[in-house]
Amino acid sequence: MRWLGNGIESGKPFWSSIVFDDDGVKKVRGHEVGMPIDTMSVEELEERIALIRDEIARLEKAIAARKSTRAAADSLFKL
């Protein structure tokens, strides 16, 4: 089965990112851009926002590290 959410092909159905623990409580594994959010509770949406913010911070840290490495390399090879 393939899920086409909001015109974005993710290759898997939206429920593939939801798991249940032993108590039957839903736990979010991740968020995919374009996945359906209509049935999510406020708490689930807030969890996803937190996940996305954490990922943005991780990506910004990686960008800063790469810029730092690039600047060091550029300064080494200046003529």
C-alpha positions as CSV (number, residue, x, y, z in Angstrom):
1,M,0.0,0.0,0.0
2,R,1.3,3.5,-0.8
3,W,0.2,6.6,0.9
4,L,0.1,9.9,-1.1
5,G,-0.3,12.6,1.6
6,N,-1.0,16.1,0.4
7,G,0.5,15.2,-3.0
8,I,3.9,14.1,-1.4
9,E,4.7,10.5,-2.0
10,S,6.2,9.1,1.2
11,G,6.3,5.5,0.2
12,K,4.6,4.3,3.4
13,P,1.2,4.7,5.1
14,F,0.9,7.4,7.8
15,W,0.3,4.8,10.5
16,S,3.7,3.3,10.0
17,S,5.1,6.1,12.2
18,I,2.8,5.2,15.1
19,V,3.6,2.5,17.6
20,F,1.8,1.2,20.7
21,D,3.4,0.5,24.0
22,D,2.3,-2.3,26.4
23,D,-0.4,-0.1,27.8
24,G,-1.9,0.5,24.4
25,V,-0.8,4.1,24.4
26,K,0.2,5.6,21.0
27,K,3.8,6.8,20.8
28,V,5.1,8.9,17.9
29,R,8.2,7.6,16.1
30,G,8.7,10.6,13.9
31,H,7.1,13.0,11.5
32,E,7.0,13.0,7.7
33,V,6.4,16.1,5.8
34,G,2.9,16.0,4.3
35,M,1.6,13.3,6.5
36,P,-2.0,13.6,7.7
37,I,-2.5,15.5,10.9
38,D,-6.3,15.9,11.0
39,T,-6.8,13.1,13.6
40,M,-3.9,14.1,15.9
41,S,-4.6,15.5,19.3
42,V,-3.1,18.7,20.6
43,E,-0.6,16.7,22.6
44,E,0.4,14.7,19.6
45,L,0.9,17.9,17.5
46,E,2.9,19.5,20.3
47,E,5.1,16.3,20.4
48,R,5.7,16.5,16.7
49,I,6.6,20.2,16.9
50,A,9.1,19.4,19.7
51,L,10.6,16.7,17.5
52,I,10.9,19.0,14.5
53,R,12.4,21.8,16.6
54,D,15.0,19.4,18.0
55,E,15.8,18.2,14.5
56,I,16.2,21.9,13.3
57,A,18.6,22.5,16.1
58,R,20.6,19.4,15.2
59,L,20.7,20.5,11.5
60,E,21.8,24.0,12.5
61,K,24.6,22.6,14.6
62,A,25.8,20.5,11.7
63,I,25.7,23.5,9.4
64,A,27.8,25.5,11.9
65,A,30.3,22.7,12.2
66,R,30.7,22.4,8.4
67,K,31.1,26.2,8.0
68,S,33.8,26.1,10.7
69,T,35.6,23.3,9.0
70,R,35.3,25.1,5.7
71,A,36.6,28.3,7.1
72,A,39.6,26.5,8.6
73,A,40.4,24.8,5.3
74,D,40.0,28.0,3.4
75,S,42.4,29.8,5.7
76,L,45.0,27.0,5.2
77,F,44.9,27.1,1.5
78,K,44.9,30.9,1.0
79,L,47.7,32.2,-1.2
